[in-house]
């Protein structure tokens, strides 16, 4: 679902966004820039919720024990 957002920005910034993103694509351009920052804020909270879910934690534990090695630890 999409929501409409109205922003007031400097005309110079708007013109630059229009040139970079293209006509009628500024919203998508800004969304792609912002998304990693919003997602990174949600990840720690999601990890905490997952750790507090005993059932999901117990399901994940065997996988972690089997597959949880860091690729950087493997011999080359």
Secondary structure, DSSP 8 states (H G I E B T S, - for coil): ----------HHHHHHHHHHH-TT-HHHHHHHHHHHHHHHHHHHHHHHHHHH-HHHHHHHHHHHHHH---GGGS--
